[in-house]
């Protein structure tokens, strides 16, 4: 799965799910690579998604107030001198339109962010309404493929291999929610041949019995 995003002033971002990891490439406006890395799936979990909005309302209100104040002053002078107000209204329309375009583009690319956070890398993208569903699908696919990869490569056991190493690996997969509690326990029992719970007998801890 591939996700691309083009930003007019921020360069291009490419994310791709590869067989062994997440590929990230960010290009600057001049076409040079600002970042290019492939993070292995072993180093991604936990994965979280965060949407945030940081619209500079005070700055925009200040600019709008300054424009209105300046325009009112110019308009009053023109009326006092008996001059035509056509040029004033044309200029006001152009300035208002430009300000509207800046606000619209800012909402689309600068002030609303979609961040995919991993254990070692945060990827921030523009939270565009038209691409929002695609962003969520990619984040879900990233978590799903990461867990599938870890389950396939690390969720298998071999009773003839090093038991402590494999038990540690099972605990690691459980902490990352790759395996649930029941799955981790079942694999641990198959690996050690006995339940992990201790038993009480005559006030003393007894070793758990073997299942086979």
Secondary structure, 3 states (H helix, E strand, C coil): CEEEEEECCCEEEEEEECCCEEEEEEECCCCCEEEEEEEEHHHCCCCEEEEEECCCHHHHHHHHHHHHHHHHHHHHHHHHHCCCCHHHHHHHHHHHHHHHHHHHHHHHHHCEEEEEECCCCEEEEECCHHHHHHHHHHHHHHHHHHHHHHHHHHCCCCCCCCHHHHHHHHHHHHHCCCCCHHHHHHHHHHHHCECCCCEEECCEEECCCECC
